[in-house]
């Protein structure tokens, strides 16, 4: 179609700019840094730390302390009440409601106009640019784009400031050229009742020519299954024969990929991963045969990195610049952004897999790990072990969470306890449990040492729960849909105990462990 041809021609031009920052990464980041300093110099924050006199990253690092949400919350509270020029020039009208997981209170991350246009929208356009570059005959804009977005609501503090999931904020602010190709209509896309929204989304998009699906994998699967139930079709490509691209992010795609492939029924659909969060858009899978993500360096975000091995929260003193990062080393991400987040710790850990260009993979969260006994199990370890066990036992996982079993005064040894919901159950549960434990020992020497001879940790305790358990748990906690994600690992038992006590687990549920 003419529209599609014109769009493809325009969007390919961006690929040249991406190639430029791949060739000149350090210069690109320094340009971003100095641009941020100049732009924010007249804000209250900029005057507080005299941004006007900052002429180097070293000075910036010495002068400006590390921040988490607790440190910026007083500023956010004032921004919500329409105060201006605090963290970033002008007025901030949008706040991304972010809880990330089921953890308690929500955070309201400020989203400036620059962050929307030059970061989040730019990330979406770049993903399409790279896909078209890799697939010259792409027909994405011959049809419509389906975003599994969250809800949006007027912020209770002011009629002129708004909060919602980041995906909803993006839908609310789409330019006309993107809006005319989006489905479903806004009043459905932004519904707050997730169960009603899934039904409405399925019914309203079944007759559309959907070419792109974007969303968190688990919630995209919920929508796709609903469409198959309503339509009676076997495969999603029976409903949407021109489906070409599935954009996903937020959680590891590996546990879900087999389910997507089984539902889609076509090898022609591409899967592209993104690394985007309320705080910014950080990475894109730029090559179909390379799983790692290209670190996007010209989005108005300046990066610093703290080696996880020396991470001490806000008291951290060891920092690494982009040019000095090492491969296969866990780093805590630190960002300064065009929405006024300064030396902010979003809570992710990453590893670099390449420096020419800079490619990364998300290895975990600073708060979501198990290290009760010095075993330091992170999300990357869990994903690798689960993938291995699934392959060994012909299984597919829908959701899971894990946490510790604490030692007690009666001599009970520690353990890891897992709750797993399967899309396809393992053909041999005992083998699955053994494979999971064995692979964890293989990929994590600290875990292996604690497991040796059951000295500190006994074999993991694994509960297999019925289909829908995690959905029901999230529903009871009012955490359905949008960007809410099941916490994979925790260094406490809060999530485990809630599921075990509140959700009924079948008496014949297989378990393992001593």
C-alpha positions as CSV (number, residue, x, y, z in Angstrom):
1,X,0.0,0.0,0.0
2,X,1.2,3.6,-0.7
3,X,1.1,4.6,3.0
4,X,3.1,1.6,4.0
5,X,5.7,2.3,1.3
6,X,6.1,5.9,2.3
7,X,6.4,5.0,6.0
8,X,9.0,2.4,5.2
9,X,11.1,4.9,3.3
10,X,10.9,7.6,6.0
11,X,11.6,5.3,8.9
12,X,14.7,3.7,7.3
13,X,16.5,7.0,7.5
14,X,16.7,6.6,11.3
15,X,18.9,3.5,10.8
16,X,21.8,5.7,9.6
17,X,21.6,7.7,12.9
18,X,21.6,4.4,14.9
19,X,24.7,3.3,13.0
20,X,26.4,6.6,13.9
21,X,26.0,6.1,17.7
22,X,27.1,2.5,17.3
23,X,30.3,3.8,15.8
24,X,30.7,6.7,18.2
25,X,29.1,5.6,21.5
26,X,31.3,7.6,24.0
27,X,31.0,10.8,22.0
28,X,27.2,10.3,21.8
29,X,26.9,9.8,25.5
30,X,29.0,12.9,26.3
31,X,26.8,14.9,24.0
32,X,23.8,13.7,25.9
33,X,25.4,14.4,29.2
34,X,26.3,18.0,28.4
35,X,22.8,18.6,26.9
36,X,21.2,17.4,30.1
37,X,23.4,19.7,32.2
38,X,22.6,22.7,30.0
39,X,18.9,22.0,29.8
40,X,18.4,21.6,33.6
41,X,20.8,24.3,34.8
42,X,17.9,26.7,35.7
43,X,15.7,24.3,37.5
44,X,15.5,24.1,41.3
45,X,17.6,20.9,41.2
46,X,20.1,22.4,38.8
47,X,20.6,25.5,40.9
48,X,20.9,23.3,44.0
49,X,23.9,21.4,42.5
50,X,25.1,24.3,40.3
51,X,24.7,22.4,37.0
52,X,25.9,25.5,35.2
53,X,29.5,24.9,36.5
54,X,29.6,21.2,35.9
55,X,32.0,20.6,33.0
56,X,32.7,16.8,33.4
57,X,31.2,13.6,34.4
58,X,33.6,13.4,37.3
59,X,32.4,16.7,38.8
60,X,28.8,15.6,38.3
61,X,29.4,12.3,40.1
62,X,31.2,14.0,43.1
63,X,28.5,16.7,43.4
64,X,25.2,14.9,42.8
65,X,24.2,12.0,45.1
66,X,22.6,8.7,44.0
67,X,18.8,8.7,44.1
68,X,16.0,6.2,44.5
69,X,12.3,7.0,44.4
70,X,12.3,7.7,48.1
71,X,14.8,10.6,47.5
72,X,12.9,12.2,44.7
73,X,9.4,11.6,46.1
74,X,9.2,15.1,47.8
75,X,9.8,16.6,44.3
76,X,7.3,14.3,42.7
77,X,4.6,15.4,45.3
78,X,5.2,19.0,44.3
79,X,5.2,18.3,40.6
80,X,1.8,16.5,40.9
81,X,0.5,19.8,42.4
82,X,1.7,21.6,39.2
83,X,4.8,23.2,40.5
84,X,7.2,23.9,37.6
85,X,10.9,23.9,37.0
86,X,11.8,21.5,39.8
87,X,13.7,18.6,38.3
88,X,13.2,19.4,34.7
89,X,12.3,22.7,32.9
90,X,8.6,23.5,32.6
91,X,5.6,21.6,33.8
92,X,5.3,17.8,34.1
93,X,1.8,16.7,33.4
94,X,2.3,12.9,33.1
95,X,3.3,10.4,35.8
96,X,3.9,6.8,35.0
97,X,2.3,4.7,37.8
98,X,4.9,2.0,38.4
99,X,4.9,-0.8,40.9
100,X,6.9,-3.2,38.7
101,X,5.7,-6.2,40.7
102,X,3.1,-6.9,43.3
103,X,5.2,-5.0,45.8
104,X,3.2,-2.5,48.0
105,X,2.8,1.2,47.2
106,X,2.9,2.6,43.7
107,X,5.5,5.0,42.5
108,X,4.7,8.0,40.2
109,X,7.6,8.5,37.8
110,X,7.6,11.9,36.1
111,X,7.4,11.7,32.3
112,X,8.3,15.0,30.6
113,X,7.3,15.9,27.0
114,X,10.9,15.4,26.0
115,X,10.9,11.9,27.6
116,X,7.7,11.0,25.6
117,X,9.0,12.3,22.3
118,X,12.7,11.8,22.4
119,X,12.8,8.6,24.4
120,X,9.7,6.5,24.5
121,X,8.3,7.4,21.1
122,X,11.7,7.3,19.6
123,X,12.2,3.8,21.0
124,X,9.0,2.6,19.3
125,X,10.0,4.2,16.0
126,X,13.5,2.8,16.2
127,X,12.2,-0.7,16.8
128,X,10.1,-0.4,13.6
129,X,13.1,1.1,11.7
130,X,15.3,-1.8,12.7
131,X,12.7,-4.4,11.9
132,X,12.1,-2.9,8.4
133,X,15.9,-2.7,7.9
134,X,16.1,-6.4,8.7
135,X,13.0,-7.3,6.7
136,X,12.9,-5.0,3.6
137,X,9.5,-6.3,2.5
138,X,7.8,-5.6,5.8
139,X,4.2,-4.6,5.5
140,X,3.6,-3.4,9.1
141,X,1.7,-0.3,8.2
142,X,-0.5,-2.0,5.7
143,X,-2.6,-2.9,8.7
144,X,-3.0,-2.0,12.4
145,X,-1.0,-2.1,15.6
146,X,-2.4,-3.7,18.7
147,X,-1.0,-2.4,22.0
148,X,-2.0,-4.3,25.2
149,X,-1.9,-1.1,27.2
150,X,-2.7,-0.4,30.8
151,X,-5.2,2.0,32.3
152,X,-5.0,5.8,32.7
153,X,-6.8,8.1,35.1
154,X,-6.8,11.7,36.2
155,X,-4.5,12.1,39.1
156,X,-6.3,12.6,42.3
157,X,-4.1,15.5,43.3
158,X,-4.8,17.8,40.4
159,X,-7.1,18.0,37.4
160,X,-4.1,19.0,35.2
161,X,-1.8,16.1,36.1
162,X,-2.4,12.5,35.0
163,X,-1.2,9.1,36.0
164,X,-1.4,5.7,34.5
165,X,0.7,2.8,33.2
166,X,3.4,4.0,30.8
167,X,1.8,2.2,28.0
168,X,-1.4,4.1,28.6
169,X,0.4,7.4,28.7
170,X,1.9,6.6,25.3
171,X,-1.5,5.7,23.9
172,X,-2.9,9.0,25.3
173,X,-0.3,11.0,23.5
174,X,0.2,9.2,20.2
175,X,0.8,11.4,17.1
176,X,-2.0,11.3,14.5
177,X,0.0,9.1,12.1
178,X,0.4,6.4,14.8
179,X,-3.2,6.8,16.2
180,X,-4.9,6.1,12.9
181,X,-3.2,2.7,12.7
182,X,-3.7,1.7,16.3
183,X,-6.3,-0.7,17.7
184,X,-8.6,-0.9,19.7
185,X,-10.1,2.5,20.2
186,X,-8.9,4.5,23.1
187,X,-12.0,4.1,25.4
188,X,-11.3,0.3,25.3
189,X,-7.5,0.5,25.4
190,X,-7.6,2.6,28.6
191,X,-10.3,0.7,30.5
192,X,-9.3,0.2,34.1
193,X,-11.2,-3.1,34.7
194,X,-8.8,-5.5,33.2
195,X,-11.1,-8.5,32.8
196,X,-13.8,-6.4,31.0
197,X,-11.0,-4.8,28.9
198,X,-9.7,-8.1,27.7
199,X,-13.2,-9.2,26.6
200,X,-13.7,-5.8,24.8
201,X,-10.3,-5.8,23.2
202,X,-10.8,-9.3,21.9
203,X,-14.2,-8.6,20.4
204,X,-13.2,-5.3,18.9
205,X,-10.0,-6.4,17.3
206,X,-10.9,-9.8,15.9
207,X,-12.1,-8.2,12.6
208,X,-9.2,-5.9,12.3
209,X,-6.1,-6.5,10.1
210,X,-3.6,-6.7,13.0
211,X,0.1,-6.7,11.9
212,X,1.8,-5.8,15.2
213,X,1.2,-6.8,18.8
214,X,3.0,-5.0,21.6
215,X,2.8,-5.8,25.3
216,X,4.1,-7.7,28.4
217,X,4.2,-11.4,27.3
218,X,1.9,-12.8,30.0
219,X,-0.9,-10.3,29.3
220,X,-0.6,-10.6,25.5
221,X,-1.1,-14.4,25.9
222,X,-4.2,-13.8,28.0
223,X,-5.6,-11.6,25.1
224,X,-4.7,-14.1,22.4
225,X,-6.3,-17.0,24.3
226,X,-9.4,-15.0,24.8
227,X,-9.6,-14.3,21.0
228,X,-9.1,-18.0,20.2
229,X,-11.9,-18.9,22.7
230,X,-14.3,-16.4,21.2
231,X,-13.5,-17.1,17.5
232,X,-13.1,-20.9,17.8
233,X,-9.9,-20.7,15.8
234,X,-6.9,-22.9,16.3
235,X,-4.3,-20.3,15.6
236,X,-4.0,-16.5,16.0
237,X,-2.9,-16.3,12.3
238,X,-6.3,-17.8,11.4
239,X,-7.7,-14.6,12.9
240,X,-4.9,-12.2,11.8
241,X,-3.3,-13.8,8.7
242,X,-1.0,-10.7,8.2
243,X,0.4,-10.7,11.7
244,X,4.1,-9.9,11.3
245,X,5.7,-8.7,14.5
246,X,5.3,-9.3,18.2
247,X,7.1,-6.7,20.4
248,X,7.6,-7.7,24.0
249,X,9.4,-6.6,27.1
250,X,9.1,-6.2,30.9
251,X,9.9,-9.8,31.7
252,X,12.0,-12.6,30.2
253,X,10.4,-13.9,27.1
254,X,12.0,-17.4,27.3
255,X,9.3,-19.0,29.5
256,X,6.6,-17.8,27.1
257,X,8.1,-18.3,23.6
258,X,6.9,-21.9,23.1
259,X,3.4,-20.8,24.1
260,X,3.4,-17.9,21.6
261,X,4.7,-20.2,18.8
262,X,2.0,-22.8,19.5
263,X,-0.8,-20.1,19.5
264,X,0.5,-18.3,16.4
265,X,0.8,-21.2,14.1
266,X,3.2,-19.5,11.7
267,X,7.0,-19.2,11.5
268,X,6.7,-15.9,9.6
269,X,6.0,-13.9,12.7
270,X,9.0,-12.1,14.2
271,X,9.6,-11.6,17.9
272,X,11.5,-8.5,19.0
273,X,12.4,-7.7,22.6
274,X,12.6,-4.3,24.1
275,X,14.0,-3.0,27.4
276,X,11.7,-0.2,28.3
277,X,10.5,1.0,31.7
278,X,8.6,3.9,33.3
279,X,12.0,5.6,33.8
280,X,13.1,5.3,30.1
281,X,13.5,3.2,27.0
282,X,16.9,1.6,27.2
283,X,17.4,-1.2,24.7
284,X,16.1,-2.9,21.5
285,X,16.9,-6.3,20.0
286,X,18.4,-5.0,16.7
287,X,19.3,-8.3,15.1
288,X,17.0,-11.2,14.6
289,X,19.7,-13.8,15.3
290,X,21.1,-11.9,18.4
291,X,19.1,-12.1,21.5
292,X,20.9,-9.4,23.4
293,X,19.7,-5.8,23.2
294,X,21.4,-2.8,21.6
295,X,21.9,-0.1,24.3
296,X,20.2,3.0,22.9
297,X,22.6,5.9,23.5
298,X,20.8,9.0,22.0
299,X,17.5,9.0,23.9
300,X,18.3,11.8,26.4
301,X,19.6,9.3,29.0
302,X,23.1,9.3,30.4
303,X,24.3,6.0,31.9
304,X,26.5,5.0,34.8
305,X,27.2,1.5,36.1
306,X,27.9,0.1,39.6
307,X,29.5,-3.3,39.8
308,X,26.9,-5.5,41.6
309,X,29.8,-7.0,43.6
310,X,30.4,-3.6,45.3
311,X,26.8,-2.3,45.3
312,X,25.9,-0.7,48.6
313,X,22.7,1.1,47.7
314,X,23.0,4.9,48.0
315,X,26.3,4.4,49.8
316,X,28.0,2.9,46.7
317,X,31.3,4.5,45.7
318,X,32.5,2.4,42.8
319,X,31.2,3.6,39.4
320,X,32.1,2.6,35.9
321,X,31.7,4.6,32.7
322,X,30.4,3.1,29.5
323,X,33.9,2.9,27.9
324,X,35.2,0.9,30.9
325,X,32.6,-1.7,31.4
326,X,33.6,-5.4,31.3
327,X,31.8,-8.2,29.5
328,X,29.8,-10.8,31.5
329,X,29.9,-8.7,34.7
330,X,26.7,-7.8,36.6
331,X,26.2,-4.0,36.9
332,X,23.5,-2.0,38.6
333,X,22.1,0.6,36.2
334,X,22.2,4.3,37.1
335,X,20.5,6.8,34.8
336,X,20.1,10.6,34.4
337,X,17.3,11.5,32.1
338,X,15.4,14.1,30.2
339,X,12.5,13.8,32.7
340,X,14.6,15.0,35.6
341,X,15.8,11.7,37.2
342,X,19.3,12.4,38.3
343,X,21.7,9.6,39.1
344,X,18.6,7.5,39.6
345,X,18.8,3.7,40.4
346,X,15.8,2.0,38.7
347,X,16.7,-1.3,40.3
348,X,17.8,-3.4,37.3
349,X,21.0,-5.3,36.9
350,X,22.5,-5.8,33.4
351,X,25.4,-7.6,31.8
352,X,27.3,-6.4,28.7
353,X,27.6,-9.1,26.0
354,X,29.4,-6.9,23.5
355,X,31.2,-3.5,23.3
356,X,31.2,-3.1,19.5
357,X,28.4,-2.2,19.6
358,X,27.3,-2.0,23.2
359,X,24.8,-4.8,23.7
360,X,23.3,-5.9,27.0
361,X,21.0,-8.4,28.7
362,X,18.9,-7.8,31.8
363,X,20.2,-10.1,34.5
364,X,17.9,-9.3,37.4
365,X,16.7,-6.7,39.9
366,X,18.6,-5.3,42.9
367,X,15.6,-6.2,45.1
368,X,14.5,-9.4,43.5
369,X,17.0,-12.2,44.2
370,X,17.5,-14.9,46.9
371,X,20.6,-14.5,49.0
372,X,19.4,-15.7,52.4
373,X,22.2,-18.1,52.8
374,X,24.9,-16.4,50.7
375,X,23.8,-18.2,47.5
376,X,23.2,-15.0,45.5
377,X,20.7,-16.5,43.1
378,X,19.5,-13.9,40.6
379,X,16.8,-13.9,37.9
380,X,19.3,-14.9,35.2
381,X,20.2,-18.1,37.1
382,X,16.6,-19.0,37.7
383,X,15.6,-18.4,34.0
384,X,18.5,-20.5,32.8
385,X,17.7,-23.4,35.2
386,X,14.0,-23.3,34.4
387,X,14.6,-23.3,30.7
388,X,16.9,-26.3,31.0
389,X,14.4,-28.2,33.1
390,X,11.6,-27.5,30.7
391,X,13.7,-28.7,27.8
392,X,14.6,-31.9,29.6
393,X,11.0,-32.6,30.5
394,X,9.0,-31.2,27.6
395,X,7.4,-28.6,29.8
396,X,6.3,-25.0,29.4
397,X,6.0,-22.5,32.3
398,X,3.3,-19.9,32.6
399,X,4.3,-18.2,35.8
400,X,6.5,-18.8,38.8
401,X,7.9,-17.3,42.0
402,X,10.5,-18.5,44.5
403,X,11.8,-17.6,47.9
404,X,13.6,-19.0,50.9
405,X,12.7,-21.5,53.6
406,X,14.5,-20.3,56.7
407,X,16.5,-22.4,59.1
408,X,15.0,-22.7,62.6
409,X,16.0,-23.4,66.1
410,X,14.9,-27.0,65.7
411,X,17.6,-27.7,63.2
412,X,15.5,-27.4,60.0
413,X,17.8,-26.6,57.1
414,X,17.3,-23.9,54.6
415,X,15.9,-24.4,51.2
416,X,14.4,-22.6,48.2
417,X,10.7,-23.0,47.8
418,X,9.1,-22.6,44.3
419,X,5.5,-22.2,43.1
420,X,5.2,-23.0,39.4
421,X,2.2,-22.8,37.1
422,X,2.7,-24.7,33.9
423,X,1.1,-24.3,30.5
424,X,2.4,-27.8,29.7
425,X,3.3,-29.9,32.8
426,X,6.5,-31.9,32.8
427,X,6.2,-35.5,31.8
428,X,8.3,-36.5,34.8
429,X,8.0,-34.1,37.8
430,X,10.8,-35.7,39.8
431,X,13.1,-35.3,36.8
432,X,12.1,-31.7,36.4
433,X,12.8,-30.9,40.0
434,X,16.2,-32.6,39.8
435,X,17.1,-30.9,36.6
436,X,16.2,-27.5,38.0
437,X,18.4,-28.0,41.1
438,X,21.2,-29.5,39.1
439,X,21.3,-26.6,36.6
440,X,21.2,-24.0,39.3
441,X,24.2,-25.7,40.9
442,X,25.9,-25.6,37.5
443,X,25.4,-21.9,36.8
444,X,25.8,-20.6,40.4
445,X,28.9,-21.8,42.3
446,X,27.6,-20.1,45.5
447,X,24.4,-22.1,45.4
448,X,26.3,-25.2,44.6
449,X,28.5,-24.8,47.7
450,X,25.5,-24.3,49.9
451,X,23.8,-27.4,48.4
452,X,26.8,-29.6,48.7
453,X,25.9,-32.6,51.0
454,X,22.7,-30.6,51.9
455,X,25.1,-28.8,54.3
456,X,23.2,-25.5,54.3
457,X,20.5,-25.9,51.7
458,X,18.4,-29.0,51.2
459,X,16.8,-29.8,47.8
460,X,14.3,-27.2,46.6
461,X,10.6,-27.6,47.5
462,X,8.5,-27.2,44.4
463,X,4.7,-26.8,44.3
464,X,2.9,-27.3,41.0
465,X,-0.3,-25.2,41.0
466,X,-3.4,-25.3,38.9
467,X,-3.8,-23.1,35.8
468,X,-5.0,-19.6,36.8
469,X,-3.5,-19.5,40.3
470,X,-1.2,-16.5,39.6
471,X,-3.9,-14.7,37.7
472,X,-6.2,-15.1,40.7
473,X,-3.5,-14.0,43.1
474,X,-2.8,-10.9,41.0
475,X,-6.5,-10.1,40.8
476,X,-6.9,-10.3,44.6
477,X,-4.1,-7.9,45.0
478,X,-5.6,-5.5,42.3
479,X,-2.6,-6.0,40.1
480,X,-4.1,-7.3,36.9
481,X,-2.8,-6.2,33.5
482,X,-0.7,-3.3,32.2
483,X,2.8,-3.4,33.5
484,X,2.2,-5.4,36.6
485,X,4.5,-8.4,36.8
486,X,4.7,-11.4,39.0
487,X,7.9,-11.1,41.2
488,X,10.1,-14.0,40.2
489,X,12.5,-14.1,43.2
490,X,12.3,-12.7,46.7
491,X,14.6,-12.7,49.7
492,X,11.5,-13.1,51.9
493,X,8.4,-15.3,52.1
494,X,5.7,-12.7,51.6
495,X,4.6,-13.8,48.1
496,X,5.0,-17.5,48.8
497,X,2.9,-17.4,52.0
498,X,0.2,-15.3,50.4
499,X,-0.2,-17.8,47.5
500,X,0.1,-20.9,49.8
501,X,-2.4,-19.5,52.3
502,X,-4.9,-17.5,50.2
503,X,-5.0,-19.6,47.1
504,X,-6.2,-23.2,47.4
505,X,-3.5,-25.6,46.3
506,X,-4.6,-29.1,45.2
507,X,-3.9,-31.8,47.8
508,X,-2.3,-33.9,45.1
509,X,0.1,-31.1,43.9
510,X,3.5,-32.7,43.3
511,X,6.2,-31.4,45.6
512,X,9.9,-32.1,46.0
513,X,12.3,-31.5,48.8
514,X,13.3,-33.0,52.1
